[in-house]
């Protein structure tokens, strides 16, 4: 989708850019390394208040939650399946730590589709990268999506990740997707070729925080990143940044490895 905007934005974020190239290699590498029994994923594009919603679909539908794009971008395919046992396990883990959570099935709309109707399903923050990572048909293991906390508070979303940390011990891969630069009002923020000094200063601050060895000090630095002078230049709203906190919560206490460090599109592995 990103290449529809053209220019440096499209060159960097589009299907021939470094993010797409990385994802095409990253997906198979994850499957080979971890051989997961399932995937639980969080996206910047599903927010709920007070309680986490957990997808409970037999076959995961797609919610084309974007507007004004070429028709072919509403024909994208990603066939995958859910698993009610895994979905219920996620709900139970939240309840074990006193957090509200419930299942959401295909009869419940979770957002507006750009084709003009409300619907259920995986948003583009899941199916766009996943179809690159795993192919257009991926049914060998189940995928379940969980909503992030709409407060966009770093600590609340950290706890949303921490609550499901046990899944990692049960063979479930926990992924959380966003971007570290996402300002549609200033698309120069997306590409290192056009990013302003303030964008790059914030990007450097992220990596500085990530690279702190002490886990408690690292958390303090990460949680404080929205107070950085460059944060609002890269994120007018926090939605694309807080998935970082979900991932950090799920891997709390362990070491962090930078899998990819390209500007605006890094990938971090927490809890190693």
C-alpha positions, 0 to 999 in steps of 0.5 A, spaced: 500 500 500 505 504 501 508 505 494 501 508 492 504 515 495 510 515 490 516 518 491 521 516 497 515 514 501 513 509 496 521 507 495 522 506 502 515 503 505 513 499 498 513 492 496 520 493 493 523 497 499 527 495 505 521 493 509 518 488 504 525 485 503 526 484 510 519 481 512 520 476 506 526 473 509 524 474 517 517 470 516 521 464 514 527 465 519 522 465 525 518 459 523 525 455 522 528 458 528 522 457 533 517 452 530 511 455 533 505 452 535 501 458 533 502 466 533 499 471 537 499 478 534 498 485 536 497 491 531 497 498 531 490 498 528 486 495 533 484 499 539 479 497 545 478 501 552 478 497 558 478 490 556 482 486 551 479 483 545 481 477 542 480 474 535 476 468 535 475 466 528 475 459 524 478 462 518 481 469 519 477 474 515 480 481 512 478 488 514 481 492 509 481 498 514 484 503 509 481 508 504 482 512 497 487 506 495 487 503 488 482 497 487 487 492 487 489 494 494 482 491 496 483 485 492 489 483 497 489 475 499 491 472 506 488 466 508 489 463 515 486 460 520 484 461 528 484 457 534 478 457 539 483 454 544 489 459 543 484 464 543 481 462 550 488 461 553 489 468 551 483 471 555 484 466 561 491 469 561 489 476 562 484 474 567 489 471 571 492 477 572 486 481 573 485 484 566 479 484 562 478 480 556 473 477 552 473 473 545 470 477 539 468 472 533 466 473 526 459 476 527 462 482 531 464 488 527 471 491 530 472 496 525 470 500 518 472 497 512 474 502 506 469 498 501 464 501 505 461 497 511 463 495 518 466 488 519 470 483 523 477 481 521 485 482 521 487 489 519 492 491 514 497 492 520 497 484 520 495 481 513 499 486 509 506 484 513 504 477 514 502 475 507 509 478 505 512 474 511 508 467 510 505 467 503 498 468 501 496 462 504 498 460 511 494 455 515 499 450 518 499 454 524 493 458 527 494 466 528 490 470 533 490 477 534 489 481 540 487 489 541 492 494 544 489 499 550 486 505 547 489 509 552 496 508 548 499 509 555 506 505 555 505 502 562 498 499 560 500 496 553 507 494 557 502 490 561 498 487 556 504 484 553 506 482 560 500 478 561 501 473 555 508 472 556 507 465 558 505 463 551 512 464 549 513 458 554 508 454 551 511 454 544 507 461 541 510 466 538 508 473 540 509 479 535 507 486 535 507 491 529 508 498 529 513 503 526 518 508 530 516 513 525 509 514 522 507 521 521 502 522 515 502 529 516 509 529 514 511 523 510 518 526 510 518 522 517 518 515 513 524 515 509 531 516 511 532 520 505 527 525 507 527 525 514 528 531 518 534 532 524 528 532 529 526 525 526 533 522 526 534 524 533 528 521 536 530 515 532 537 515 535 534 515 542 530 509 541 536 505 539 539 508 545 534 506 550 533 499 547 541 498 548 541 499 555 543 493 558 540 493 565 532 491 564 529 496 569 533 502 566 531 500 559 524 500 561 525 507 564 528 509 558 523 506 553 517 509 557 520 516 557 520 516 549 514 519 548 517 525 552 522 526 547 522 533 543 522 529 537 516 524 539 511 528 536 514 530 529 514 522 528 508 520 532 502 525 532 498 520 535 502 514 539 498 508 536 504 506 531 509 506 537 505 503 543 506 496 540 513 497 542 511 496 549 507 490 548 513 487 545 517 489 551 512 487 556 512 480 553 519 479 553 520 483 560 526 482 564 530 478 558 535 481 553 534 485 547 536 484 540 536 488 534 534 484 528 533 490 523 536 497 525 533 501 519 531 508 520 523 508 522 522 500 521 527 497 526 525 490 529 527 488 536 527 481 539 525 482 547 526 476 552 532 473 549 
